[in-house]
Amino acid sequence: MSVAVRADDLLRLARSKAPADRERLLMAVVDLCATSDAREVKASRPIQDLLSSIFMTLVVEAERDIRRRLAEKLAPVDWAPVALINVLALDEIEIARPVIAQSPVLQDGDLVRLLLEATLEHQVEIARRPRLGEPVIAAILASQKPAVMTALAANTEIELTPENLSRLVYAARRIATLRAPLARRKDLTPDLARELYVWVGQSLRQQLAKDFRLNLDALDDALAEAVREAHGGQADDEGVIGVETIDAAAEGRLVGKLAAAGQLKPGYLMRALREGKLPRFISALAMLGDFDLDHVHRAVGSERPELLAMACAAVGIDRSAFPTVLGLVWKLNGGRPGGGGDARAVVADLPAYTPAAAAAAFREALQAA
């Protein structure tokens, strides 16, 4: 039986509303996928159009299990209709996963569009795909989403350029989940390994030193010096201490050194405020929350104290501590944000944000403003 005749039979089944015919249709499609006539399907535009109509009819009305089985069977073939594959790739993740992982039909443009339109789970699956073009990698790096970037770093099926690896290593200073997969990459350069050494724990440092033959004495001396500069002397019960600085730029550099030593914690924000170091507080809050520094500046100087509350909730400051934080900021910043007032009332009016929801609300509010 030719593909054209078989396609006519499939179309008749597709027009049927009977559940049994839907099942037979799926089985017939599976059979078609396994035939050697697939070349005829790929080469013939009329057959492609006909099969696209059949498949789309099936997908629009089919139950979840049928869509899942169809996705599994069509994922590896190169003749599947483009529109159908894109529809399946946007379906719920259990249906979309094999298509995103395998389909040769999905091109760079399709994958970039999925990164913009699909859920975070879909985006992670894209980053795990064995074959990724440079436009897709660039879109993942531009998104700055920790889970997606971590999946990209852990994808050993692709080779990353030194430039892309450099961006991932730089991001590892704030995204802890990036550090282990980056340390295990075979395409990491010695220079990037030395840079990554500062951000990782002891076991990963040993691995980097072994794999890249790093000079441990020199690296450990440099790390110890960075910590001493950031601490400026003795450590407190948080494991950090304030440092006298001259300007906001210096505050930012010192906060960066604390982060590099793994010692920048939410408790440090309160310490900075109690020492009267508002620029240090702003720099630390921006780094802990992965916020735009300008956004934090604007929030602190705004008429909306709830913006600062969102940012604090995003980095893990307990709701009960926010009135104290806000009171200290008011004292150091002439009553802003919001012109002073009752800090407890600000907290009472806020939703009970999770850290992720608070971060999203903060970014959305500042971008809108």
VENQUI-V232151 format. One record per backbone hydrogen bond with DSSP energy under -1.0 kcal/mol. NH is the residue of the N-H (numbers start at 1). CO is the residue of the C=O. If there is no record, write none. Layout:
NH|CO  NH|CO
//
This chain:
6|2  7|3  8|4  9|5  10|6  11|7  12|8  13|9  14|10  15|11  22|18  23|19  24|20  25|21  26|22  27|23  28|24  29|25  30|26  31|27  32|28  33|29  34|30  35|32  40|37  41|37  42|38  43|39  44|40  48|44  49|45  50|46  51|47  52|48  53|49  54|50  55|51  56|52  57|53  58|54  59|55  60|56  61|57  62|58  67|63  68|64  69|65  70|66  71|67  72|68  73|69  74|70  75|71  85|81  86|82  87|83  88|84  89|85  95|92  96|92  97|93  100|96  101|97  102|98  103|99  111|107  112|108  113|109  114|110  115|111  116|112  117|113  118|114  123|119  124|120  125|121  126|122  127|123  128|124  129|126  137|133  138|134  139|135  140|136  141|137  142|138  143|139  149|145  150|146  151|147  152|148  153|149  154|150  155|152  156|154  165|161  166|162  167|163  168|164  169|165  170|166  171|167  172|168  173|170  174|171  175|171  178|175  179|176  182|178  183|179  184|180  185|182  193|189  194|190  195|191  196|192  197|193  199|196  200|196  205|201  206|202  207|203  208|204  209|205  210|206  211|207  212|208  216|214  219|215  220|216  221|217  222|218  223|219  224|220  225|221  226|222  227|223  228|224  229|225  230|226  231|227  232|228  236|240  239|236  251|247  252|248  253|249  254|250  255|251  256|252  257|253  258|254  259|255  260|256  261|257  262|259  263|258  268|265  269|266  271|267  272|268  273|269  274|270  275|271  276|273  277|272  278|276  281|277  282|278  283|279  284|280  285|281  286|282  287|283  288|284  289|285  291|286  296|292  297|293  298|294  299|295  300|296  301|297  307|304  309|305  310|306  311|307  312|308  313|309  314|310  315|311  316|313  317|312  321|318  325|321  326|322  327|323  328|324  329|325  330|326  331|327  332|328  333|329  335|330  336|333  338|302  340|335  346|342  347|343  348|344  349|345  350|347  353|351  358|354  359|355  360|356  361|357  362|358  363|359  364|360  365|361  366|362  367|363  368|364  369|365
//
